[in-house]
Amino acid sequence: MNSCELVALISSLSCAIAEAFTEEELVVLATVFTQLGDSLATILANNEFNKNI
């Protein structure tokens, strides 16, 4: 999958999720996915740091 296909997939998923949940639920989902992304970035950064020790 190339970058443009990935962006299109994510946008489609966002629209489908937005249609399936209430605004209150979307607020929670948005924060959950933000935390998930941040946690994954932290894990990757820590792994890279530990490789260089």
Secondary structure, DSSP 8 states (H G I E B T S, - for coil): --HHHHHHHHHHHHHHHHHHS-HHHHHHHHHHHHHHHHHHHHHHHHHHHHHT-
